[in-house]
Amino acid sequence: MSFKLPQIAYLKLITARLMNQIPSTTNSSVTCNPTKREHQIVWILLAVLAGLLLARLAYSQPLRSANDRSRWCTVWSLVENGSYQIDEITTHPGWDTIDKVRHEEHFYSTKPPLYPTMLAGMYWGINKTTGLTLLEDTKTVTRTILLLVNIIPYLIAMYCLWGILVSAMFTSKTRLILLGIAGSATMLTPFLTVLNNHTVGATSLIIALYAAVKIFEASKDQVSSQTRSVTGKNGMFVLAGFFAAFTCCNELPAALFGLGIFLILLRYDFKRTWLFFVPAALIPLVGFFVTNYLATGGWKPFYMYYGTEKYVYEHLGIPSYWADPRGVDKARDSVPVYMFHCLVGHHGVFSLSPILLLMIPGYFIGLRNKSSVLRVVHFLGIFLTVAIFAFYWKRTENYNYGGVSVALRWVLWLTPFWLLAIAEVVNVLRARRWLPVLLILLIVPSLYSAWGPWQSPWQQPWIFNTMTRQGWIDYSDPPKQFAQPLNTWFNKLPDSPQSDDEYWIEFTDGKSVVLRMEDAGPIEFEQIPARSITVKHFDAAGKVVRVQSLTLDVQKFAAGKSPKEILLAWSDDAPQATRKDQLKFLHGLPGTRDYREGRTRYLFHSMRENAFRCQLAATRIVYTDTKREFRCDLWLCKELPFGTYKKLTTITAPKDKSNSSKKTLSLARTGKLLE
């Protein structure tokens, strides 16, 4: 196939335009100064975004994640107890968190303390003026604070982002498109309704860049000294210094950004950088280190002790979550696989937000435009993007993609850099008829990723769930199979050569003791080693209403055989009792099906300070003729006689889960502990 000369010339023209190598009127002040109509559209866009975010905030539920609970715990403790220790608040239902460390016999949040300290001041003001408390008025207080520290500052940052685009002399069309993308189609949006550091970091970054761009703009204007005195005055250095440092305080890897912007501004105005940028930057930095010292007793944040005894500990018999993390928190992917999922996989920056693909050509275009005030910003954005990804890809112990989260959240603060690169592409292609089609194709899935998790960002991305359902990925920790099958609701028998008077256990239904099991001694039944147990049933008044005596084959019990094979002999003073009744008692349900092993749980009891370590187990039987489902959940504990701490029996109509009956038996007293 050959091209005619006019076609070749046309291709060269397009290439030149993309690379900004030919003059263009798009950067003229005539076409790029914002009009009154553009101002009106900007305010309309911000108002619509505010309405959507307020609706989302009203629908969201607080304390949905250990991540934000960790910060809220510090806020509450500072106001109520005047301490960074969160021991008390984590004992309240719904307030405990895995994001805590054990330091000098107390619990602390793993999060840097500066931001929670600032929030504590805000909560203190709300509490003193209204009487509202975090414990009793959780939704009202948390939503009020999130409105003040997340949504309002983010709207201000969006206006500043528009201001950056104005300073960069992009066209009105480009500015409005980018404002729409920034406000609704990035993965920052889901986090605006929860307490986190990522939206704060991104908001601070935008304001710092706004001030820096104003300084760059002033330095390029060598014609009007009046313009230079206005746009380059001291306040912009103060603004840049404070918010650049505050970005670093909320996103620790952003220290590279703080250093980078400092060195860049030194080049533009050495004197003002030292006189105004540096003192302003010291305000949040001093606050960061002082609050960290007050909380930790040192200068190193708790966050940096990951993998040490502060994270991996045992308290009251319960090991920390980080001693054996589960699911996506467990490092299991190779470096290439992890890189794939970070970019285009289940937590992929580009797969979740395809609109960000435009930043790749955008950087090429932006770097070729030597007259742009954003050129140095693009250089910094590329450097930070490469450096941050490389940093996390090398930290194999933290391979958790940001945990249970709808996005690769530790790179979210870089989003403003990527948006400015996208602006370069949109500005060059703004006149192309196919641009709207391209934007729609890229924005629609980006919008779905951003607004699909309406209630909370603390869930897996939709791509993650889709890949899991298809069997392409599996980060689950499937329950292990018992070494021996389990077919009875208790899994231990006495092993002493004679009757043990201390081998007994009583269970309660929450009101009174309703069941007692006790050892009746070893016997030999037809030359088979056996063990007899006595089961007593009580009424609400504590009167014995039924007594069972069961003789069990010891060897078959240990081998996990079915109740039919285990039960050798029985007696029961209940009227019309049958062998079938004894088999039902042994199994826990009216049928026989192996119990499946579940996770480990820890339960506290008044008989001792330390928790009992329990192994979950469950079985389920569905009877199609009666359309009923029987389920039995067990909390097995090696320390207790007969090996069971709790038994929950549930009977449900499968098509109507709300219509169910439950019966719970849990530890009341025991004769002795076994281990």
C-alpha positions in Angstrom: 0.0 0.0 0.0 1.4 3.4 -1.0 0.6 6.9 0.3 0.1 9.9 -1.9 2.1 13.0 -1.2 -0.8 15.0 0.3 -1.5 12.1 2.7 2.1 12.0 3.9 2.0 15.7 4.5 -1.2 15.4 6.5 0.4 12.7 8.7 3.4 14.9 9.3 1.1 17.7 10.3 -0.8 15.6 12.8 2.5 14.3 14.3 3.8 17.8 14.6 0.7 19.0 16.3 0.8 16.0 18.8 4.4 16.8 19.6 3.8 20.6 19.9 6.4 21.3 17.3 4.4 23.8 15.3 2.8 27.0 16.4 -0.7 26.8 17.8 -3.3 29.4 18.8 -4.5 27.1 21.6 -2.0 28.8 24.0 -3.0 32.4 23.2 -4.6 34.4 25.9 -7.5 35.2 23.6 -8.7 31.6 23.5 -7.6 30.4 26.9 -8.7 33.0 29.4 -11.7 31.8 31.3 -15.0 33.4 30.4 -18.0 34.2 32.6 -19.8 31.2 31.1 -16.9 28.9 31.9 -16.9 30.1 35.5 -20.6 29.3 35.7 -20.0 25.8 34.3 -17.2 25.2 36.8 -19.4 26.1 39.7 -22.2 23.9 38.3 -19.8 20.9 38.0 -18.6 21.5 41.6 -22.1 21.8 42.9 -23.1 18.5 41.2 -20.1 16.8 42.6 -20.8 18.1 46.0 -24.4 16.8 45.8 -23.2 13.4 44.8 -20.6 13.2 47.5 -23.1 14.4 50.2 -25.5 11.7 49.1 -22.8 9.1 49.2 -21.7 10.3 52.7 -25.3 10.1 54.0 -25.5 6.5 52.7 -22.1 5.4 54.0 -21.7 3.5 57.3 -18.9 4.5 59.7 -16.3 2.2 61.1 -16.6 -0.3 58.2 -12.9 -1.0 58.1 -10.1 -1.6 60.6 -8.2 1.0 58.6 -10.4 4.0 59.5 -11.4 2.5 62.9 -7.7 2.7 63.8 -7.7 6.5 63.4 -11.1 7.0 65.0 -9.9 5.1 68.0 -7.0 7.6 68.4 -9.4 10.5 68.0 -11.7 9.2 70.7 -8.8 8.3 73.1 -7.2 11.8 72.8 -10.5 13.6 73.6 -11.9 11.2 76.3 -8.7 10.0 77.9 -6.0 12.5 76.8 -3.8 9.7 75.6 -2.8 8.0 72.3 -3.4 4.6 73.9 -6.5 2.9 72.5 -6.8 0.0 75.0 -10.2 1.1 76.3 -12.0 2.1 73.1 -11.1 -1.2 71.3 -13.0 -3.2 73.9 -16.3 -1.6 72.7 -18.2 -3.7 70.2 -17.5 -2.6 66.6 -14.4 -0.5 67.5 -11.6 -3.1 67.6 -9.0 -3.0 64.8 -6.2 -5.1 63.4 -4.3 -1.9 62.6 -2.8 -1.6 66.0 0.5 -2.3 67.7 1.5 -3.5 71.2 3.9 -1.0 72.7 5.0 -1.0 76.4 1.9 -3.1 77.4 -0.6 -0.8 75.6 -2.2 -0.7 72.2 -1.7 2.2 69.8 -2.9 2.9 66.3 -0.4 2.0 63.5 -1.3 5.3 61.8 0.9 8.4 62.1 -0.6 10.5 64.9 -0.5 14.0 63.4 -3.7 13.8 61.4 -5.8 12.0 64.2 -4.5 14.7 66.6 -5.9 17.4 64.3 -9.2 15.5 64.1 -9.3 15.2 67.9 -9.3 19.0 68.1 -12.2 19.1 65.7 -14.1 16.4 67.6 -13.4 18.2 70.9 -15.0 21.3 69.5 -18.1 19.4 68.2 -18.4 17.6 71.6 -18.2 20.7 73.7 -20.6 22.7 71.5 -23.2 20.1 70.8 -22.7 17.3 73.4 -22.4 14.7 70.6 -20.0 11.8 71.2 -18.3 9.3 68.9 -19.6 6.4 70.9 -23.3 7.4 71.1 -23.7 9.5 68.0 -21.2 7.8 65.8 -22.9 8.4 62.4 -23.5 12.1 63.1 -20.1 12.9 64.4 -18.1 11.0 61.8 -20.1 12.3 58.9 -19.7 15.9 60.1 -16.0 15.5 60.5 -15.7 13.8 57.1 -17.6 16.6 55.4 -15.2 19.1 56.9 -11.9 17.3 56.3 -12.6 15.4 53.1 -15.4 16.7 50.9 -15.0 20.5 51.4 -11.2 20.5 51.0 -11.5 18.2 47.9 -13.9 20.6 46.3 -11.5 23.5 47.0 -8.7 21.3 45.5 -10.8 20.7 42.3 -11.1 24.5 41.9 -7.3 24.8 42.4 -6.8 22.1 39.7 -8.9 24.1 37.3 -6.7 27.1 38.2 -3.6 25.1 37.3 -5.1 24.3 33.9 -5.9 28.0 33.4 -2.3 28.9 34.2 -1.1 26.3 31.8 -3.1 28.0 29.1 -5.2 25.0 28.2 -8.4 25.7 26.3 -11.7 26.1 28.0 -12.9 22.7 26.6 -9.9 20.9 28.0 -10.3 22.5 31.4 -13.9 21.5 31.7 -13.3 18.0 30.5 -10.5 17.5 33.0 -12.5 18.9 35.8 -15.2 16.4 35.1 -12.8 13.6 35.0 -11.0 14.6 38.1 -14.2 15.0 40.1 -15.9 11.8 39.2 -13.7 9.3 37.3 -10.7 8.6 39.6 -10.4 6.2 42.4 -10.0 9.0 44.9 -13.8 9.5 44.9 -14.7 6.3 46.9 -12.4 7.3 49.7 -14.0 10.7 50.3 -16.6 9.2 52.6 -14.2 7.4 54.9 -11.4 8.5 57.2 -8.1 8.0 55.3 -4.9 9.6 54.5 -5.0 9.3 50.7 -7.6 12.0 49.9 -5.9 14.3 52.3 -2.6 13.7 50.6 -4.0 14.2 47.1 -5.9 17.4 48.2 -2.7 18.8 49.8 -0.7 17.9 46.7 -3.1 19.8 44.4 -2.9 22.9 46.5 0.9 22.7 46.7 1.1 22.3 42.9 -1.3 25.2 42.4 1.0 27.5 44.4 4.1 26.1 42.6 2.6 26.6 39.1 1.7 30.2 40.1 5.4 30.7 41.0 6.5 29.1 37.7 4.1 31.3 35.8 5.4 34.5 37.4 9.0 33.5 36.7 8.2 33.2 33.0 6.6 36.6 32.8 9.5 38.9 32.3 7.5 41.6 30.7 5.1 42.9 33.4 6.7 43.5 36.7 3.3 44.2 38.1 2.1 40.7 37.2 5.3 39.2 38.7 4.7 41.0 42.0 1.2 39.7 42.3 1.4 36.1 41.2 4.9 35.5 42.6 4.5 37.1 46.0 5.4 35.5 49.2 2.1 33.9 50.0 2.5 31.4 47.2 5.8 30.1 48.7 4.1 29.8 52.0 1.2 27.9 50.5 3.5 25.6 48.5 5.7 24.9 51.6 2.9 24.2 54.0 0.9 21.9 51.7 3.9 20.1 50.2 5.1 19.2 53.7 1.5 18.3 54.8 1.4 15.9 51.8 4.5 14.2 53.1 3.0 13.9 56.6 0.0 12.1 55.2 1.7 10.0 52.6 5.2 9.1 53.9 6.6 8.1 50.4 5.7 11.6 49.3 8.8 12.8 51.1 10.3 12.6 47.6 7.7 15.1 46.4 8.5 17.5 49.2 12.2 17.3 48.4 11.6 17.6 44.7 9.4 20.7 44.9 11.8 22.3 47.3 14.8 21.9 44.9 12.7 23.1 42.0 11.6 26.3 43.8 15.2 27.0 44.8 16.0 27.3 41.1 13.2 29.8 40.6 13.7 32.0 43.7 16.4 30.9 46.1 15.8 33.7 48.6 12.0 33.3 48.9 12.2 29.6 49.1 14.4 29.8 52.2 12.5 32.7 53.7 8.9 31.5 53.1 8.7 28.0 51.8 11.0 26.4 54.4 9.4 28.0 57.5 5.9 27.1 56.3 7.0 23.5 55.6 8.4 23.2 59.1 5.0 23.8 60.7 3.4 20.4 59.6 6.8 18.6 59.8 7.4 19.7 63.4 3.9 18.7 64.2 4.4 15.3 62.6 7.6 14.5 64.7 6.3 16.0 67.9 3.0 14.1 67.9 4.9 11.0 66.9 7.3 11.4 69.8 4.3 11.9 72.2 2.7 8.7 70.9 5.7 6.4 70.4 8.4 7.9 72.7 10.6 8.1 69.6 10.9 9.7 66.2 10.1 6.6 64.2 6.4 6.0 63.4 4.8 2.8 64.5 4.0 2.1 60.8 7.7 1.5 60.2 7.9 -1.3 62.7 6.0 -3.8 60.5 7.2 -7.4 61.1 8.6 -6.6 64.5 7.3 -7.6 67.9 5.1 -4.5 68.0 3.0 -6.0 65.2 3.5 -9.7 65.9 2.5 -10.3 69.5 0.1 -12.3 71.7 -2.2 -10.6 74.2 -4.5 -12.4 76.6 -3.9 -15.6 74.6 -4.8 -14.0 71.3 -2.1 -13.5 68.6 -2.2 -10.4 66.5 -3.7 -10.6 63.0 -0.3 -9.8 61.5 1.2 -12.9 63.1 -0.7 -14.8 60.4 -2.4 -12.5 57.9 -5.1 -13.9 55.6 -6.5 -13.5 52.2 -5.0 -10.7 50.1 -2.9 -9.6 53.0 -0.7 -12.7 52.8 2.3 -12.3 50.5 1.8 -15.0 47.9 2.3 -13.5 44.4 5.6 -13.4 42.6 7.1 -10.0 41.7 6.0 -10.2 38.0 2.5 -11.3 39.0 2.3 -8.5 41.5 3.4 -5.9 39.0 0.8 -7.2 36.5 -2.1 -6.9 39.0 -0.9 -3.4 40.1 -1.0 -2.2 36.5 -3.7 -4.0 34.5 -4.9 -6.8 36.9 -7.4 -7.0 39.7 -6.1 -3.8 41.4 -4.7 -2.3 38.2 -4.3 1.4 37.9 -5.2 1.2 34.2 -7.7 -1.7 34.4 -9.8 0.1 37.1 -9.4 3.6 35.6 -8.8 3.2 31.8 -8.9 7.0 31.5 -5.4 7.0 33.0 -4.1 5.3 29.9 -4.1 8.8 28.3 -1.4 9.9 30.7 1.2 7.9 28.8 1.0 9.9 25.5 0.3 12.9 27.7 3.7 12.9 29.3 5.4 12.6 25.8 3.4 15.6 24.6 3.9 17.7 27.8 7.7 17.1 28.0 8.1 18.3 24.4 6.4 21.6 25.1 9.4 23.6 26.5 7.3 26.7 27.0 4.7 25.1 29.3 4.7 25.9 33.0 3.7 22.3 33.5 6.9 20.8 31.9 8.8 20.6 35.2 5.6 19.2 36.9 5.5 16.4 34.3 9.2 15.6 34.9 8.4 15.4 38.7 5.3 13.3 38.0 7.2 10.7 35.9 10.0 10.5 38.5 7.6 10.0 41.4 5.4 7.5 39.6 8.4 5.3 38.7 10.0 5.7 42.1 6.8 4.9 44.1 5.9 1.8 42.1 9.5 0.6 42.3 9.5 1.1 46.1 6.4 -0.9 46.7 7.3 -3.6 44.2 10.5 -4.3 46.2 8.7 -4.6 49.5 7.6 -8.2 49.3 6.4 -8.4 52.9 3.7 -5.7 52.1 2.4 -7.5 49.1 -1.3 -6.9 49.8 -2.3 -4.4 47.1 -3.5 -2.0 49.8 -5.5 -4.7 51.6 -9.2 -5.0 51.1 -9.7 -1.9 49.1 -11.3 -0.9 45.8 -8.1 0.6 44.5 -4.3 0.4 44.7 -4.6 3.0 47.4 -0.9 3.7 48.1 -0.5 5.4 44.7 -3.7 7.4 44.8 -1.9 10.6 45.9 -0.2 10.6 42.5 -3.5 11.0 40.7 -3.2 14.9 40.3 0.1 14.4 38.3 -1.6 11.9 36.0 -4.6 14.2 35.5 -2.3 17.0 34.3 -0.7 14.6 31.8 -4.2 13.6 30.5 -4.9 17.3 30.0 -2.1 17.5 27.5 -3.7 14.8 25.3 -7.2 16.2 25.5 -5.8 19.7 24.6 -4.1 18.4 21.5 -7.0 16.2 20.4 -9.9 18.6 21.4 -10.9 19.3 17.8 -11.0 15.6 16.7 -14.5 14.3 16.1 -13.6 10.9 17.5 -12.4 12.4 20.9 -15.8 12.1 22.6 -16.0 8.5 21.6 -12.6 7.8 22.9 -13.3 9.6 26.2 -16.6 7.7 26.6 -14.9 4.4 26.1 -12.3 5.2 28.7 -14.5 7.1 31.2 -17.5 4.7 31.5 -15.5 1.8 33.1 -13.6 4.4 35.2 -16.9 5.8 36.5 -18.1 2.3 37.3 -15.0 1.6 39.3 -15.3 4.9 41.2 -19.1 4.9 41.9 -19.9 1.2 42.0 -18.7 0.7 45.6 -21.2 3.3 46.7 -21.3 2.4 50.4 -17.7 1.9 51.2 -14.2 1.7 49.5 -13.2 -1.1 52.0 -14.1 -3.9 49.6 -12.4 -5.7 46.8 -12.5 -4.1 43.3 -15.1 -5.4 40.9 -12.4 -6.8 38.7 -11.1 -8.8 41.7 -14.5 -10.3 42.4 -15.0 -11.1 38.7 -11.7 -12.8 38.4 -12.4 -14.8 41.6 -15.7 -16.0 40.3 -14.2 -17.1 37.1 -11.5 -19.0 39.0 -8.6 -17.0 37.5 -7.4 -15.9 41.0 -7.8 -17.3 44.5 -6.6 -15.4 47.5 -8.8 -17.3 49.9 -7.6 -19.5 52.7 -9.8 -22.5 52.4 -10.4 -24.4 55.6 -8.1 -27.3 56.2 -9.5 -30.8 56.5 -9.4 -32.4 59.9 -6.7 -35.0 60.3 -9.4 -37.4 61.2 -13.1 -37.0 60.1 -15.4 -35.4 62.7 -18.9 -36.7 63.0 -19.9 -35.8 66.5 -20.4 -32.3 68.0 -17.8 -33.0 70.7 -14.4 -34.3 69.7 -12.7 -35.5 72.9 -13.2 -38.3 75.4 -11.3 -38.9 78.7 -8.2 -41.0 78.3 -7.6 -41.8 82.0 -7.6 -45.6 83.0 -10.3 -44.9 85.6 -13.3 -42.7 86.1 -12.4 -39.0 86.4 -14.6 -37.0 88.7 -13.2 -33.7 87.4 -13.9 -34.5 83.7 -17.2 -32.7 83.3 -18.6 -29.6 81.5 -21.8 -27.7 81.8 -23.4 -25.7 79.0 -25.8 -22.7 79.2 -28.4 -21.3 76.8 -27.6 -17.8 78.1 -30.1 -17.9 80.9 -29.4 -21.1 82.9 -27.4 -24.3 82.8 -29.3 -26.7 80.5 -26.8 -29.5 79.9 -24.1 -31.3 81.8 -21.7 -34.0 80.3 -19.5 -36.0 82.6 -17.2 -39.0 82.5 -18.7 -42.3 83.7 -15.4 -44.3 83.3 -13.8 -46.8 80.9 -15.4 -50.1 80.3 -15.0 -53.1 78.0 -18.0 -53.8 75.9 -18.0 -57.2 74.2 -14.2 -57.1 74.3 -14.2 -53.6 72.8 -12.4 -50.7 74.6 -15.2 -48.2 75.4 -16.0 -45.2 77.4 -19.3 -44.3 79.1 -20.5 -40.7 79.5 -23.5 -39.4 81.3 -25.6 -36.6 79.9 -28.0 -34.6 82.2 -30.6 -32.2 80.9 -31.9 -29.4 83.2 -35.0 -27.2 83.0 -35.0 -23.5 83.7 -35.4 -24.1 87.4 -32.2 -26.2 87.5 -34.1 -29.5 87.9 -32.8 -32.6 86.1 -35.4 -33.6 83.5 -33.5 -36.2 81.5 -30.5 -38.4 81.9 -28.7 -40.3 79.1 -26.0 -42.8 79.4 -23.9 -43.5 76.3 -21.3 -46.1 75.8 -18.9 -45.2 73.0 -16.3 -47.2 71.0 -13.1 -45.3 71.9 -11.1 -46.3 68.8 -13.9 -45.6 66.3 -14.6 -42.2 68.1 -10.9 -41.3 67.7 -11.1 -42.4 64.0 -14.0 -40.1 63.3 -16.5 -42.8 62.4 -20.2 -42.1 62.2 -22.4 -42.1 65.3 -23.9 -45.4 64.2 -20.5 -47.1 64.4 -19.4 -45.3 67.6 -22.5 -45.9 69.8 -22.3 -49.3 71.4 -25.0 -49.1 74.1 -27.3 -46.5 75.6 -30.0 -45.8 78.1 -32.3 -42.8 78.3 -35.0 -42.1 80.8 -36.9 -39.8 78.4 -40.3 -41.3 77.5 -40.2 -43.3 74.2 -36.5 -42.6 73.7 -35.0 -44.4 70.7 -31.6 -45.1 69.4 -32.2 -42.6 66.7 -32.5 -39.9 69.4 -29.1 -40.9 70.7 -27.5 -40.7 67.2 -29.1 -37.3 66.7 -27.6 -36.1 70.0 -24.1 -37.4 69.1 -24.0 -35.8 65.7 -25.8 -32.6 66.7 -28.3 -32.8 63.7 -30.9 -35.2 62.5 -28.6 -36.9 60.0 -24.9 -37.6 59.5 -22.5 -35.5 57.6 -18.8 -34.7 58.3 -18.0 -31.4 60.0 -15.8 -29.1 58.0 -12.9 -27.2 59.6 -13.1 -23.4 59.8 -11.1 -20.5 61.1 -9.6 -20.0 64.5 -11.6 -17.8 66.9 -10.9 -16.6 70.5 -13.6 -16.4 73.1 -13.4 -14.9 76.6 -15.0 -16.4 79.7 -15.2 -15.1 83.2 -13.4 -18.1 84.6 -10.0 -16.7 83.4 -8.4 -13.6 81.9 -6.9 -15.2 78.8 -9.2 -16.1 75.9 -9.9 -19.7 74.9 -8.6 -20.6 71.5 -11.3 -22.2 69.5 -11.4 -24.0 66.1 -14.6 -23.4 64.1 -16.3 -26.4 62.5 -19.7 -26.7 60.8 -21.9 -29.0 59.0 -25.2 -28.6 57.1 -28.0 -30.9 56.0 -30.9 -29.9 53.7 -34.1 -32.0 53.6 -35.9 -31.4 50.3 -39.1 -33.0 51.4 -39.6 -30.6 54.3 -37.7 -27.8 52.6 -35.7 -27.2 55.8 -32.0 -26.6 56.3 -30.3 -27.8 59.4 -26.9 -26.3 60.3 -24.6 -26.9 63.3 -21.7 -24.6 64.1 -19.1 -25.7 66.7 -16.4 -23.8 68.6 -13.9 -26.6 69.4 -11.4 -26.1 72.2 -8.7 -28.5 73.2 -8.5 -27.1 76.8 -12.1 -28.2 77.7 -13.4 -31.6 78.7 -15.2 -33.1 75.6 -13.5 -30.4 73.5 -16.3 -28.1 72.8 -16.8 -24.5 74.0 -19.9 -23.6 72.0 -22.6 -25.2 69.8 -25.0 -23.3 67.6 -27.9 -25.1 65.9 -29.9 -23.3 63.2 -33.0 -24.5 61.4 -34.0 -22.5 58.4 -36.4 -22.6 55.5 -34.0 -22.3 52.6 -36.2 -19.9 50.6 -36.8 -17.7 53.6 -33.6 -17.1 55.6 -35.4 -14.6 57.9 -37.6 -17.4 59.2 -35.2 -19.4 61.3 -34.7 -20.7 64.8 -31.5 -20.9 66.7 -30.4 -22.7 69.8 -27.1 -22.0 71.4 -25.2 -23.9 74.0 -22.0 -22.3 75.4 -19.6 -23.0 78.2 -20.9 -22.3 81.7 -18.5 -24.2 84.0 -16.0 -27.0 83.8 -14.4 -29.3 86.2 -10.8 -28.9 84.9 -8.8 -27.6 82.0 -6.9 -30.1 80.0 -4.0 -28.1 78.5 
